[in-house]
């Protein structure tokens, strides 16, 4: 950090200023405007430990400020603190309007600007340290150079859990011509690379987005040279079948970034368990830019807000086009078309008696959950498609089932009889073995024995 004299405080005090800082590490972002003349861009000084580190003009677009009625909203600023100081030491941070000398922002606590990862306070944390690596990075680079397609897989298995699921996923991604990089946060390192071209084992901090960021940092400039890059996690069981046609289907959407499913919970967003980035997006550096401002939340709620929902919002702001292979409202339409025969099925006493043999709550709980879904749709309540419309997804070629659906069934929509009637016919013996290994230690293990 170059040390300069303290920001001058000129007598232009008649022009009062207003502003806010939204983020302060590693990129300092916010807005500042003059209350009496909001159309005039102001200049601010960034003070670190009482010393002026740099000045910048506040003229970046801020639609939120414009929507609040404050001029055109061209009053934003963004300064990379890593370019000023990144010594992993605490510093006092202050933002000052050069014209009036007013302090716009002063950090209540000392701010640490890390050389690699941001840390924005008590609710946020650094991604875990990489403890070991498996595989040949040179071989991985050669495969990337030949195919220009990469998949970064974030995985975490509890102690004693089977590796079969992640190995199956890695094998399918590799067979679809992707160089596969696994970032593993399991309690113990695998004995090999889980079938991937390269594996990084790190501390279990920061959730999936931190694992993807770790993989992207390891990729470095290779990411921008790829024709296609996948970010995938292990939250699904599967795939059941080849992934190549499904990935091609995503690329055929003609957008910059695609997902398998989208959701309207907490605002429209691509669901992040399977994301595809095309060359047009990678060439613009959207992933590195996103992670430069990502706060790495400590809790799951923050990951959903800043990661899953926040990523789509970030892409929208950048003008990056997005779409889902299995679009939400198409799934809703398919669900509504199949509704009448399914309600009739509940009313059929013979069928209901058969279902109760496998699940005593099938008729009462199943019927209520189905009706509840209909009522939610009528009231336009956004639903999670992987929980509520899993049947429709399978019918349309979706090759996964969410683990959470099988383990917790938050929507009350999956029963033992569903596995026997709908899922089991889709599986070969290898798929069935995958189910057994994944859920042998869990209460829902009974589903694989349903006939």
GITACOR-V681177 format. One record per residue. N is the residue number from 1. RES is the residue in three letters. PHI is phi in radians with two decimals (* if undefined). NEAR is the number of other C-alpha atoms within 10 Angstrom. Layout:
BEGIN
n: {N | N}
res: {RES | RES}
phi: {PHI | PHI}
near: {NEAR | NEAR}
END
This chain:
BEGIN
n: {1 | 2 | 3 | 4 | 5 | 6 | 7 | 8 | 9 | 10 | 11 | 12 | 13 | 14 | 15 | 16 | 17 | 18 | 19 | 20 | 21 | 22 | 23 | 24 | 25 | 26 | 27 | 28 | 29 | 30 | 31 | 32 | 33 | 34 | 35 | 36 | 37 | 38 | 39 | 40 | 41 | 42 | 43 | 44 | 45 | 46 | 47 | 48 | 49 | 50 | 51 | 52 | 53 | 54 | 55 | 56 | 57 | 58 | 59 | 60 | 61 | 62 | 63 | 64 | 65 | 66 | 67 | 68 | 69 | 70 | 71 | 72 | 73 | 74 | 75 | 76 | 77 | 78 | 79 | 80 | 81 | 82 | 83 | 84 | 85 | 86 | 87 | 88 | 89 | 90 | 91 | 92 | 93 | 94 | 95 | 96 | 97 | 98 | 99 | 100 | 101 | 102 | 103 | 104 | 105 | 106 | 107 | 108 | 109 | 110 | 111 | 112 | 113 | 114 | 115 | 116 | 117 | 118 | 119 | 120 | 121 | 122 | 123 | 124 | 125 | 126 | 127 | 128 | 129 | 130 | 131 | 132 | 133 | 134 | 135 | 136 | 137 | 138 | 139 | 140 | 141 | 142 | 143 | 144 | 145 | 146 | 147 | 148 | 149 | 150 | 151 | 152 | 153 | 154 | 155 | 156 | 157 | 158 | 159 | 160 | 161 | 162 | 163 | 164 | 165 | 166 | 167 | 168 | 169 | 170 | 171 | 172 | 173 | 174 | 175 | 176 | 177 | 178 | 179 | 180 | 181 | 182 | 183 | 184 | 185 | 186 | 187 | 188 | 189 | 190 | 191 | 192 | 193 | 194 | 195 | 196 | 197 | 198 | 199 | 200 | 201 | 202 | 203 | 204 | 205 | 206 | 207 | 208 | 209 | 210 | 211 | 212 | 213 | 214 | 215 | 216 | 217 | 218 | 219 | 220 | 221 | 222 | 223 | 224 | 225 | 226 | 227 | 228 | 229 | 230 | 231 | 232 | 233 | 234 | 235 | 236 | 237 | 238 | 239 | 240 | 241 | 242 | 243 | 244 | 245 | 246 | 247 | 248 | 249 | 250 | 251 | 252 | 253 | 254 | 255 | 256 | 257 | 258 | 259 | 260 | 261 | 262 | 263 | 264 | 265 | 266 | 267 | 268 | 269 | 270 | 271 | 272 | 273 | 274 | 275 | 276 | 277 | 278 | 279 | 280 | 281 | 282 | 283 | 284 | 285 | 286 | 287 | 288 | 289 | 290 | 291 | 292 | 293 | 294 | 295 | 296 | 297 | 298 | 299 | 300 | 301 | 302 | 303 | 304 | 305 | 306 | 307 | 308 | 309 | 310 | 311 | 312 | 313 | 314 | 315 | 316 | 317 | 318 | 319 | 320 | 321 | 322 | 323 | 324 | 325 | 326 | 327 | 328 | 329 | 330 | 331 | 332 | 333 | 334 | 335 | 336 | 337 | 338 | 339 | 340 | 341 | 342 | 343 | 344 | 345 | 346 | 347 | 348 | 349 | 350 | 351 | 352 | 353 | 354 | 355 | 356 | 357 | 358 | 359 | 360 | 361 | 362 | 363 | 364 | 365 | 366 | 367 | 368 | 369 | 370 | 371 | 372 | 373 | 374 | 375 | 376 | 377 | 378 | 379 | 380 | 381 | 382 | 383 | 384 | 385 | 386 | 387 | 388 | 389 | 390 | 391 | 392 | 393 | 394 | 395 | 396 | 397 | 398 | 399 | 400 | 401 | 402 | 403 | 404 | 405 | 406 | 407 | 408 | 409 | 410 | 411 | 412 | 413 | 414 | 415 | 416 | 417 | 418 | 419 | 420 | 421 | 422 | 423 | 424 | 425 | 426 | 427 | 428 | 429 | 430 | 431 | 432 | 433 | 434 | 435 | 436 | 437 | 438 | 439 | 440 | 441 | 442 | 443 | 444 | 445 | 446 | 447 | 448 | 449 | 450 | 451}
res: {UNK | UNK | UNK | UNK | UNK | UNK | UNK | UNK | UNK | UNK | UNK | UNK | UNK | UNK | UNK | UNK | UNK | UNK | UNK | UNK | UNK | UNK | UNK | UNK | UNK | UNK | UNK | UNK | UNK | UNK | UNK | UNK | UNK | UNK | UNK | UNK | UNK | UNK | UNK | UNK | UNK | UNK | UNK | UNK | UNK | UNK | UNK | UNK | UNK | UNK | UNK | UNK | UNK | UNK | UNK | UNK | UNK | UNK | UNK | UNK | UNK | UNK | UNK | UNK | UNK | UNK | UNK | UNK | UNK | UNK | UNK | UNK | UNK | UNK | UNK | UNK | UNK | UNK | UNK | UNK | UNK | UNK | UNK | UNK | UNK | UNK | UNK | UNK | UNK | UNK | UNK | UNK | UNK | UNK | UNK | UNK | UNK | UNK | UNK | UNK | UNK | UNK | UNK | UNK | UNK | UNK | UNK | UNK | UNK | UNK | UNK | UNK | UNK | UNK | UNK | UNK | UNK | UNK | UNK | UNK | UNK | UNK | UNK | UNK | UNK | UNK | UNK | UNK | UNK | UNK | UNK | UNK | UNK | UNK | UNK | UNK | UNK | UNK | UNK | UNK | UNK | UNK | UNK | UNK | UNK | UNK | UNK | UNK | UNK | UNK | UNK | UNK | UNK | UNK | UNK | UNK | UNK | UNK | UNK | UNK | UNK | UNK | UNK | UNK | UNK | UNK | UNK | UNK | UNK | UNK | UNK | UNK | UNK | UNK | UNK | UNK | UNK | UNK | UNK | UNK | UNK | UNK | UNK | UNK | UNK | UNK | UNK | UNK | UNK | UNK | UNK | UNK | UNK | UNK | UNK | UNK | UNK | UNK | UNK | UNK | UNK | UNK | UNK | UNK | UNK | UNK | UNK | UNK | UNK | UNK | UNK | UNK | UNK | UNK | UNK | UNK | UNK | UNK | UNK | UNK | UNK | UNK | UNK | UNK | UNK | UNK | UNK | UNK | UNK | UNK | UNK | UNK | UNK | UNK | UNK | UNK | UNK | UNK | UNK | UNK | UNK | UNK | UNK | UNK | UNK | UNK | UNK | UNK | UNK | UNK | UNK | UNK | UNK | UNK | UNK | UNK | UNK | UNK | UNK | UNK | UNK | UNK | UNK | UNK | UNK | UNK | UNK | UNK | UNK | UNK | UNK | UNK | UNK | UNK | UNK | UNK | UNK | UNK | UNK | UNK | UNK | UNK | UNK | UNK | UNK | UNK | UNK | UNK | UNK | UNK | UNK | UNK | UNK | UNK | UNK | UNK | UNK | UNK | UNK | UNK | UNK | UNK | UNK | UNK | UNK | UNK | UNK | UNK | UNK | UNK | UNK | UNK | UNK | UNK | UNK | UNK | UNK | UNK | UNK | UNK | UNK | UNK | UNK | UNK | UNK | UNK | UNK | UNK | UNK | UNK | UNK | UNK | UNK | UNK | UNK | UNK | UNK | UNK | UNK | UNK | UNK | UNK | UNK | UNK | UNK | UNK | UNK | UNK | UNK | UNK | UNK | UNK | UNK | UNK | UNK | UNK | UNK | UNK | UNK | UNK | UNK | UNK | UNK | UNK | UNK | UNK | UNK | UNK | UNK | UNK | UNK | UNK | UNK | UNK | UNK | UNK | UNK | UNK | UNK | UNK | UNK | UNK | UNK | UNK | UNK | UNK | UNK | UNK | UNK | UNK | UNK | UNK | UNK | UNK | UNK | UNK | UNK | UNK | UNK | UNK | UNK | UNK | UNK | UNK | UNK | UNK | UNK | UNK | UNK | UNK | UNK | UNK | UNK | UNK | UNK | UNK | UNK | UNK | UNK | UNK | UNK | UNK | UNK | UNK | UNK | UNK | UNK | UNK | UNK | UNK | UNK | UNK | UNK | UNK | UNK | UNK | UNK | UNK | UNK | UNK | UNK | UNK | UNK | UNK | UNK | UNK | UNK | UNK | UNK | UNK | UNK}
phi: {* | -1.37 | -1.61 | -2.13 | -1.20 | -1.08 | -0.97 | -1.19 | -2.15 | -1.25 | -1.39 | -1.35 | -1.51 | -1.21 | -1.61 | -1.28 | -2.04 | -2.37 | 3.02 | -2.76 | -1.94 | -1.58 | -2.63 | -2.27 | -2.86 | -1.50 | -1.89 | -1.47 | -2.19 | 3.04 | -2.57 | -2.54 | -2.55 | -1.47 | -1.11 | -1.41 | -2.41 | -1.22 | -1.44 | -1.57 | -1.08 | -1.75 | -1.90 | -2.10 | -1.98 | -1.66 | -1.83 | -2.10 | 0.99 | 1.37 | -1.96 | -1.20 | -1.67 | -2.93 | -2.16 | -2.61 | -1.64 | -1.63 | -2.42 | -1.37 | -1.15 | -2.30 | -1.00 | -1.13 | -1.23 | -1.10 | -1.13 | -1.43 | 1.57 | -1.79 | 1.11 | -1.46 | 1.47 | -1.46 | -2.45 | -1.52 | -2.52 | -2.60 | -2.28 | -1.35 | -1.22 | -1.12 | -1.33 | -1.78 | -2.75 | -2.62 | -1.81 | 1.09 | -1.98 | -1.30 | -2.42 | -1.45 | -2.13 | -2.56 | -2.03 | -2.17 | -1.28 | -1.08 | -1.17 | -1.78 | 1.36 | -1.28 | -1.46 | -1.48 | -2.62 | -2.40 | -1.13 | -1.25 | -2.15 | -1.16 | -1.78 | -1.80 | -1.77 | -1.43 | -1.19 | -2.16 | -2.15 | -1.34 | -2.53 | -1.82 | 2.24 | -1.18 | -1.57 | -2.28 | -2.65 | -1.40 | -1.05 | -1.18 | -1.16 | -1.27 | -1.66 | -2.78 | -2.35 | -2.28 | 1.77 | -1.73 | -1.15 | -1.11 | -1.15 | -1.06 | -1.07 | -1.13 | -1.19 | -1.07 | -1.11 | -1.41 | -1.90 | 1.00 | -2.33 | -2.28 | -2.17 | -1.81 | -1.90 | -1.67 | -2.37 | -2.58 | -2.13 | -1.20 | -1.04 | 1.54 | -1.27 | -1.24 | -1.60 | -1.04 | -1.09 | -1.22 | -1.11 | -1.11 | -1.11 | -1.08 | -1.06 | -1.16 | -1.16 | -1.16 | -1.15 | -1.58 | 1.23 | -1.83 | -1.32 | -1.86 | -1.99 | -1.74 | -2.00 | -1.90 | -2.04 | -1.17 | -1.00 | -2.20 | -1.22 | -1.23 | -1.24 | -2.51 | -1.57 | 1.01 | 1.49 | -1.44 | -1.24 | -2.73 | -2.31 | -2.07 | -1.86 | -2.30 | -1.08 | -1.47 | -2.35 | 1.57 | 1.13 | -1.11 | -1.10 | -1.21 | -1.15 | -1.10 | -1.10 | -1.09 | -1.13 | -1.14 | -1.12 | -1.17 | -1.12 | 1.07 | -1.19 | -1.06 | -1.05 | -1.20 | -1.56 | -1.31 | -1.43 | -2.75 | -2.40 | -1.88 | -1.94 | -2.35 | -2.11 | -1.80 | -1.41 | -2.03 | -1.61 | 2.32 | -1.45 | -1.76 | 2.01 | -1.27 | -1.59 | -0.93 | -1.09 | -1.19 | -1.13 | -1.08 | -1.11 | -1.12 | -1.16 | -1.28 | -1.15 | 1.32 | -1.99 | -1.33 | -2.36 | -2.31 | -2.34 | -1.32 | -2.33 | -2.18 | -2.47 | -1.93 | -1.19 | 1.09 | 1.67 | -1.14 | -2.80 | -1.32 | -1.33 | -1.60 | -1.25 | -2.68 | -2.13 | -2.03 | -2.03 | -1.49 | -1.05 | -1.07 | -1.34 | -1.12 | -1.14 | -1.53 | 1.21 | -1.16 | -1.23 | -1.13 | -1.15 | -1.11 | -1.27 | -1.11 | -1.89 | -1.32 | -1.48 | 0.85 | -1.07 | -1.44 | -1.95 | -1.04 | -1.02 | -1.19 | -1.13 | -1.11 | -1.15 | -1.55 | -1.62 | -1.13 | -1.22 | -1.13 | -1.11 | -1.09 | -1.07 | -1.08 | -1.11 | -1.05 | -1.11 | -1.48 | 1.34 | -1.47 | -1.38 | -2.41 | -2.89 | -2.01 | -1.13 | -1.86 | -1.29 | -0.94 | -1.26 | -1.20 | -1.17 | -1.05 | -1.09 | -1.14 | -1.06 | -1.16 | -1.16 | -1.63 | -1.22 | -1.02 | -1.10 | -1.29 | -1.16 | -1.09 | -1.04 | -1.15 | -1.35 | -1.27 | -1.18 | -1.13 | -1.09 | -1.07 | -1.12 | -1.13 | -1.13 | -1.17 | -1.08 | -1.62 | -2.66 | -1.02 | -1.61 | -0.98 | -1.22 | -1.33 | -1.19 | -1.06 | -1.12 | -1.09 | -1.19 | -1.16 | -1.13 | -1.08 | -1.12 | -1.06 | -1.11 | -1.08 | -1.14 | -1.10 | -1.59 | 1.05 | -1.38 | -1.19 | -2.09 | -1.42 | -1.12 | -1.26 | -1.69 | -1.49 | -2.12 | -1.13 | -1.10 | -1.09 | -1.09 | -1.08 | -1.06 | -1.66 | 1.73 | -1.20 | -1.68 | -2.33 | -2.32 | -1.13 | -1.01 | -1.05 | -1.09 | -1.35 | -1.47 | -1.94 | 0.79 | -1.07 | -1.64 | 1.13 | -2.11 | -2.25 | -2.23 | -0.98 | -1.16 | -1.10 | -1.11 | -1.13 | -1.50 | -1.89 | -1.46 | -0.95 | -1.10 | -1.47 | -1.78 | -1.61 | -1.13 | -1.14 | -1.11 | -1.12 | -1.12 | -1.07 | -1.06 | -1.10 | -1.23 | -1.24 | -2.10 | -1.08 | -1.70 | -2.11 | -1.02 | -1.42 | -1.02 | -1.06 | -1.13 | -1.34 | -1.75 | -1.20 | -2.11}
near: {15 | 9 | 14 | 12 | 10 | 14 | 22 | 14 | 14 | 12 | 10 | 11 | 12 | 11 | 15 | 16 | 22 | 16 | 19 | 14 | 18 | 11 | 15 | 24 | 24 | 28 | 21 | 18 | 17 | 22 | 24 | 28 | 28 | 20 | 16 | 12 | 14 | 20 | 16 | 15 | 18 | 22 | 19 | 25 | 24 | 25 | 23 | 21 | 14 | 16 | 19 | 21 | 21 | 18 | 17 | 14 | 15 | 20 | 20 | 15 | 15 | 17 | 16 | 10 | 19 | 14 | 11 | 10 | 11 | 19 | 16 | 15 | 23 | 22 | 28 | 23 | 21 | 18 | 18 | 16 | 22 | 19 | 12 | 16 | 19 | 17 | 13 | 13 | 12 | 14 | 18 | 16 | 20 | 19 | 26 | 24 | 27 | 20 | 21 | 21 | 20 | 17 | 16 | 19 | 16 | 14 | 13 | 9 | 11 | 14 | 20 | 23 | 25 | 19 | 15 | 14 | 23 | 24 | 22 | 20 | 16 | 8 | 12 | 17 | 19 | 18 | 25 | 17 | 12 | 16 | 11 | 11 | 18 | 18 | 17 | 12 | 16 | 10 | 13 | 18 | 16 | 12 | 18 | 22 | 14 | 10 | 14 | 21 | 23 | 27 | 25 | 28 | 27 | 27 | 21 | 21 | 16 | 10 | 9 | 10 | 15 | 17 | 16 | 15 | 23 | 25 | 15 | 20 | 24 | 28 | 19 | 19 | 25 | 21 | 13 | 17 | 18 | 25 | 27 | 26 | 29 | 28 | 27 | 27 | 25 | 18 | 15 | 15 | 17 | 13 | 7 | 12 | 23 | 21 | 18 | 25 | 21 | 23 | 26 | 22 | 24 | 22 | 16 | 19 | 18 | 23 | 21 | 27 | 23 | 26 | 31 | 25 | 25 | 21 | 22 | 19 | 15 | 14 | 18 | 11 | 11 | 15 | 24 | 21 | 16 | 20 | 18 | 24 | 25 | 24 | 24 | 23 | 23 | 20 | 18 | 21 | 21 | 22 | 19 | 20 | 17 | 14 | 20 | 15 | 11 | 17 | 21 | 11 | 14 | 22 | 19 | 11 | 14 | 13 | 18 | 20 | 27 | 28 | 25 | 22 | 24 | 23 | 20 | 17 | 13 | 11 | 13 | 14 | 22 | 26 | 23 | 23 | 20 | 20 | 21 | 24 | 25 | 20 | 19 | 18 | 21 | 20 | 15 | 13 | 14 | 19 | 20 | 17 | 12 | 16 | 21 | 17 | 19 | 25 | 27 | 27 | 27 | 18 | 13 | 12 | 10 | 17 | 22 | 16 | 14 | 20 | 25 | 18 | 22 | 19 | 22 | 22 | 18 | 18 | 18 | 13 | 10 | 11 | 10 | 17 | 15 | 20 | 19 | 21 | 18 | 19 | 17 | 20 | 13 | 11 | 20 | 17 | 11 | 16 | 20 | 12 | 11 | 11 | 14 | 10 | 10 | 13 | 14 | 11 | 15 | 18 | 13 | 11 | 12 | 10 | 13 | 17 | 15 | 13 | 20 | 15 | 13 | 19 | 19 | 15 | 13 | 24 | 19 | 12 | 14 | 18 | 19 | 14 | 16 | 18 | 14 | 14 | 20 | 17 | 12 | 13 | 14 | 9 | 9 | 9 | 12 | 15 | 18 | 17 | 23 | 25 | 21 | 23 | 20 | 21 | 21 | 20 | 23 | 17 | 12 | 12 | 12 | 22 | 18 | 17 | 21 | 17 | 18 | 14 | 19 | 23 | 14 | 12 | 16 | 13 | 17 | 19 | 22 | 22 | 22 | 24 | 20 | 18 | 19 | 17 | 12 | 13 | 17 | 19 | 9 | 14 | 16 | 12 | 9 | 11 | 19 | 16 | 15 | 20 | 19 | 19 | 16 | 18 | 20 | 15 | 12 | 11 | 11 | 16 | 18 | 15 | 23 | 18 | 13 | 17 | 11}
END
